[in-house]
Amino acid sequence: MNRETVATLLAFIAQDGCSDAEFDALALRLFAQQHAGNAAFRRFCQGRGATPRTVKSWRDIPAVPISAFKEVTLSCAPADSAERVFMTSGTTRGDVKGRHYHPTIAVWDASFRGNFARRFMQGTPRLRMAILFPNEQEMPNSSLAHYLALAAKEFGTADSAWFVGLQGMDVEGLRAFLRAAQERGEACAVLGASYSFVHFIDALAATGERFRLPEGSRLLDTGGYKSQSRELPLDAFYATLSAGFGVPRERCINMYGMTELSTQLYDDGNAVVPSVKSGPHWIRSRIVDPLTGRDVPAGERGVLVHCDLANFNSVTTILTEDVGVASGDGFLLLGRAEGAQAKGCSLAVQEFLQASRA
């Protein structure tokens, strides 16, 4: 992928927004480059009859099943030239891990920066941050570890700190952090995986302690439990978070992201669940029937497809295994695909593998 494309993407991300025509133009430009430079993707597209001549809109770009990242190399640039390689946890299929190759991390970082500032910081320049996830040194191939490291570097104060490592959680250290915030009357932020919050809430319940963090404090959970803790229904999860930290549910924000994307989507708090998730102007989402790839009728449930223009080196358009329904300018995330929808996702994976390896 050439420098001109990277420069174009960085400028596009820096814009305040874009028209449908501008989004389509860049999506089609990236599709043509990925069709030419990504052999596995090109074979898949050929099986669908999708070429740079026949694809007329971002909606026409074939969606690659997310599991394909575990099976084939999806990269236009040589994989061994990547500046960063993010890997999935591999928890759903034994030790098999998906890999997402980034020739330059500058686009991923730019995608994070402006989006995080608008959706989580909301005009606050910096906050003292408690991070509930291992750091990048411990997990160098984790996109979430990189995300949280950037959050602390770009938007945290100098005394922000990590309270989870590979050996577990420093519960007492986190208690001390929160007590200090209370005593100073200093707003702070706590960010991490959902299961880390559950571990801490359980530790608080054992002693009966609760916090009331100063006004302006906020929480960010990244969803998913990955069998690392007990799993709570959404309403109970956010009610418990709000009570334990003393933060209004409107300030309990969920980030929806994945290793296979380069852009994150957010809600505007969780006073009501499920909450509407939406992204910045360089990512668009569809709700589809995974068997046909066609959009489902308005108001019906389907599987989420994301077209992320920041995915310039792999594939822009991904068929997830998440079920959603369109709502306003975004979607409601309803859980993982099951039954016929899960079967449709599996058939889509089989189709991709057969075509890409032909």
C-alpha positions in Angstrom: 0.0 0.0 0.0 1.6 3.3 -1.1 2.2 6.4 0.9 -0.3 8.3 -1.1 -3.1 6.1 0.1 -2.0 6.4 3.7 -1.8 10.2 3.3 -5.3 10.3 1.8 -6.7 8.2 4.6 -5.1 10.3 7.3 -6.6 13.4 5.7 -10.0 11.7 5.3 -10.0 10.7 9.0 -9.1 14.3 10.0 -12.2 15.7 8.2 -15.3 16.6 10.3 -17.4 14.3 8.2 -18.0 13.1 4.7 -20.8 12.8 2.1 -22.0 9.4 0.8 -20.2 10.1 -2.4 -16.9 10.8 -0.7 -17.2 7.6 1.4 -18.0 5.5 -1.7 -15.2 7.0 -3.7 -12.6 6.1 -1.1 -14.2 2.7 -0.4 -14.0 1.8 -4.1 -10.4 3.0 -4.4 -9.4 0.8 -1.4 -11.4 -2.1 -2.8 -9.6 -1.9 -6.1 -6.2 -1.9 -4.3 -7.2 -4.8 -2.1 -8.6 -6.7 -5.0 -5.2 -6.3 -6.8 -2.9 -6.8 -3.9 -4.6 -9.3 -1.6 -4.7 -12.7 -3.3 -7.0 -14.6 -1.0 -9.5 -11.7 -1.1 -9.3 -11.5 -4.9 -10.2 -15.2 -5.3 -13.1 -14.7 -3.0 -14.3 -11.7 -5.0 -14.0 -13.6 -8.2 -16.2 -16.3 -6.8 -18.8 -13.6 -6.2 -18.3 -11.9 -9.6 -17.1 -8.8 -7.8 -14.5 -6.8 -9.6 -13.5 -3.1 -9.5 -15.7 -2.7 -12.6 -18.8 -4.3 -11.2 -18.7 -3.0 -7.6 -20.4 0.4 -7.6 -20.8 1.2 -3.9 -19.4 0.2 -0.5 -22.5 -1.9 0.0 -21.4 -4.1 -3.0 -18.0 -5.0 -1.6 -18.0 -8.7 -0.6 -17.9 -9.0 3.2 -15.1 -11.3 4.4 -16.2 -13.5 7.4 -14.3 -12.5 10.5 -13.0 -16.1 11.1 -11.1 -15.8 7.8 -8.4 -13.9 9.6 -7.6 -17.1 11.4 -7.3 -19.2 8.2 -5.5 -17.1 5.6 -3.2 -14.1 5.4 -5.3 -11.0 4.5 -2.7 -8.4 3.7 -1.7 -6.4 0.6 1.8 -5.7 1.9 4.2 -8.6 2.7 3.2 -9.9 6.1 6.7 -9.8 7.4 7.0 -6.1 6.7 4.2 -5.1 9.1 5.0 -2.5 11.7 2.4 -4.1 14.0 0.6 -7.4 14.0 -2.5 -7.6 16.2 -3.7 -11.1 17.2 -7.1 -12.3 18.4 -7.2 -14.1 21.7 -7.9 -17.5 20.1 -10.3 -18.4 22.9 -13.1 -19.6 20.6 -11.1 -22.0 18.5 -8.4 -23.5 20.7 -5.0 -21.9 20.0 -5.8 -20.6 16.5 -5.4 -16.9 16.4 -6.4 -14.4 13.8 -3.8 -12.0 12.6 -4.3 -8.4 11.4 -1.3 -6.9 9.7 -0.6 -3.1 9.8 2.3 -1.9 7.5 2.0 1.4 9.4 0.2 1.9 12.7 -0.3 5.6 11.9 -3.8 5.1 10.4 -5.0 2.9 13.3 -3.7 5.5 15.8 -5.4 8.4 13.9 -8.6 6.4 13.8 -8.5 5.9 17.6 -7.4 9.5 18.5 -10.2 11.7 17.2 -12.9 9.2 17.8 -11.9 8.6 21.4 -11.6 12.4 22.1 -15.2 13.0 20.8 -17.0 9.9 22.2 -15.3 9.3 25.5 -13.4 12.4 26.6 -16.2 14.7 25.3 -14.2 17.9 25.5 -12.1 17.0 28.6 -8.5 17.3 27.6 -7.1 14.8 30.2 -8.2 12.6 33.0 -6.4 10.5 35.6 -6.9 7.0 34.3 -7.0 3.6 35.9 -6.4 0.8 33.3 -7.9 -2.6 34.0 -6.0 -4.6 31.4 -2.3 -5.7 30.9 0.1 -3.2 29.3 1.6 -3.4 25.8 4.9 -4.9 27.1 3.0 -7.8 28.5 0.7 -8.2 25.5 2.4 -6.7 22.5 0.1 -8.2 19.9 -3.1 -7.1 21.6 -5.1 -4.3 19.9 -6.9 -3.6 23.2 -3.6 -3.2 25.0 -2.5 -0.7 22.3 -5.8 1.1 22.5 -5.5 1.5 26.3 -1.9 2.6 26.1 -2.8 5.3 23.6 -5.7 6.4 25.7 -3.4 6.9 28.7 -0.6 8.5 26.6 -2.9 10.9 24.7 -5.6 11.7 27.2 -4.4 10.5 30.6 -2.5 12.4 33.2 1.1 11.5 34.1 -0.1 9.6 37.2 -2.4 7.3 35.3 -1.7 3.7 36.2 -2.3 0.0 35.3 -4.0 -2.3 37.8 -4.2 -5.5 35.9 -1.3 -7.6 34.7 -0.8 -11.2 33.5 -0.7 -12.2 37.2 -4.1 -10.7 38.0 -5.6 -7.5 39.4 -4.1 -5.2 42.0 -7.4 -4.8 43.9 -5.8 -2.8 46.8 -4.0 -0.5 44.4 -7.2 0.3 42.6 -9.0 0.9 45.8 -6.3 3.4 46.8 -6.5 5.1 43.4 -10.3 5.6 43.7 -10.1 6.7 47.4 -7.5 9.4 46.4 -9.8 10.6 43.6 -12.7 10.9 46.1 -10.6 12.7 48.6 -9.2 15.2 46.1 -12.5 15.7 44.4 -10.7 15.0 41.1 -12.6 13.4 38.2 -11.0 10.2 36.9 -11.6 7.5 34.4 -11.5 3.7 34.7 -11.1 1.8 31.5 -10.8 -2.0 30.8 -12.3 -5.3 29.8 -15.8 -6.0 31.2 -14.6 -9.0 33.1 -12.0 -6.9 35.0 -14.8 -4.7 36.2 -16.7 -7.7 37.4 -13.7 -9.0 39.4 -13.4 -5.6 41.1 -17.1 -5.3 41.8 -17.0 -8.7 43.4 -14.0 -7.7 45.6 -16.0 -4.6 46.7 -19.1 -6.7 47.5 -17.0 -8.8 49.8 -16.2 -5.8 52.0 -19.3 -3.7 51.4 -17.3 -0.8 50.1 -18.6 1.6 47.5 -17.2 4.7 45.9 -18.8 8.0 44.8 -16.4 9.3 42.3 -16.3 13.1 41.6 -18.5 14.7 39.0 -17.1 14.2 35.5 -15.7 10.8 36.2 -16.5 8.1 33.7 -16.1 4.4 33.0 -15.3 2.6 29.8 -15.8 -1.1 29.3 -14.8 -3.0 26.2 -17.4 -5.8 26.4 -16.9 -9.5 26.4 -16.1 -11.9 29.2 -14.1 -14.6 27.5 -14.8 -16.9 30.4 -12.6 -14.7 32.6 -15.4 -13.9 35.1 -19.1 -14.6 35.7 -21.2 -13.0 33.0 -23.9 -10.4 34.0 -27.0 -9.4 32.0 -26.4 -5.9 30.6 -28.9 -4.1 32.9 -27.4 -5.7 36.0 -23.9 -5.0 34.8 -24.4 -1.3 34.4 -26.5 -1.0 37.5 -23.7 -2.7 39.5 -21.0 -0.5 37.9 -23.0 2.7 38.7 -23.6 1.7 42.3 -20.0 0.5 42.9 -18.2 3.5 41.4 -20.8 6.1 42.0 -20.8 7.1 38.4 -24.2 7.8 36.5 -25.0 5.2 33.9 -24.9 7.9 31.3 -21.2 8.0 32.0 -20.7 4.2 31.8 -19.7 3.9 28.1 -19.1 0.8 26.2 -16.6 0.5 23.3 -17.4 -2.0 20.6 -14.3 -3.0 18.7 -12.4 -6.1 17.5 -8.9 -7.0 16.4 -10.1 -7.4 12.8 -11.2 -3.7 12.6 -9.1 -0.6 12.9 -11.9 1.6 14.2 -14.0 1.5 17.4 -17.7 2.2 17.9 -19.2 3.7 21.0 -22.5 4.3 22.7 -23.5 7.5 24.6 -23.8 5.8 28.0 -26.0 3.0 29.2 -28.9 4.5 31.1 -31.0 2.3 28.8 -29.8 -1.0 27.5 -29.1 -2.2 24.9 -27.7 1.2 23.9 -27.2 2.5 20.3 -23.7 2.0 19.0 -22.3 4.2 16.3 -19.0 5.1 14.7 -17.2 8.0 13.0 -17.6 8.9 9.3 -15.0 6.5 8.0 -16.9 3.3 9.1 -20.3 2.3 8.1 -22.4 -0.7 9.1 -25.1 -2.9 7.6 -27.5 -5.5 9.1 -27.6 -8.5 6.8 -28.8 -12.1 6.3 -25.5 -14.0 6.5 -26.8 -16.7 4.1 -27.5 -14.2 1.3 -25.4 -11.2 2.2 -28.4 -8.9 1.6 -29.7 -6.3 4.0 -32.5 -7.4 6.2 -35.7 -5.4 6.2 -35.8 -2.3 8.5 -36.4 -3.3 12.1 -35.4 -6.9 11.7 -32.4 -8.6 13.3 -29.4 -9.7 11.3 -25.7 -10.0 11.4 -23.5 -7.0 11.5 -21.3 -6.1 8.5 -18.8 -3.2 9.0 -17.0 -1.3 6.2 -14.0 0.3 7.9 -11.9 2.5 5.6 -9.1 2.5 8.2 -8.6 -1.2 7.3 -6.6 -0.2 4.3 -4.2 -3.2 4.2 -6.4 -6.1 4.9 -10.1 -5.9 3.8 -12.4 -3.0 4.4 -15.6 -5.0 4.8 -16.1 -7.7 7.4 -19.0 -10.0 8.2 -19.0 -10.3 12.0 -20.7 -13.0 14.2 -22.6 -10.3 16.1 -26.4 -9.9 15.9 -27.8 -6.4 15.7 -30.8 -4.3 14.6 -30.6 -0.9 13.0 -31.6 2.0 15.3 -31.3 5.7 14.4 -27.8 6.4 13.1 -26.4 3.3 14.5 -27.4 -0.2 15.7 -28.3 -2.1 18.9 -25.9 -4.9 19.6 -28.0 -8.0 20.6 -25.4 -10.7 21.2 -23.6 -13.4 19.3 -25.2 -15.2 16.3 -27.1 -18.4 17.2 -29.2 -20.9 15.3 -29.8 -20.1 11.7 -27.7 -16.9 11.8 -24.8 -18.8 13.3 -25.2 -21.4 10.5 -25.3 -18.7 7.9 -22.0 -17.3 9.3 -20.4 -20.8 9.2 -21.5 -21.3 5.6 -20.1 -17.9 4.7 -16.7 -19.0 6.2 -16.8 -22.2 4.2 -17.6 -20.3 1.0 -14.7 -17.9 1.6 -12.2 -20.7 2.3 -13.2 -22.7 -0.7 -12.9 -19.6 -3.0 -9.7 -18.2 -1.5 -7.8 -21.5 -1.6 -9.1 -22.5 -5.1 
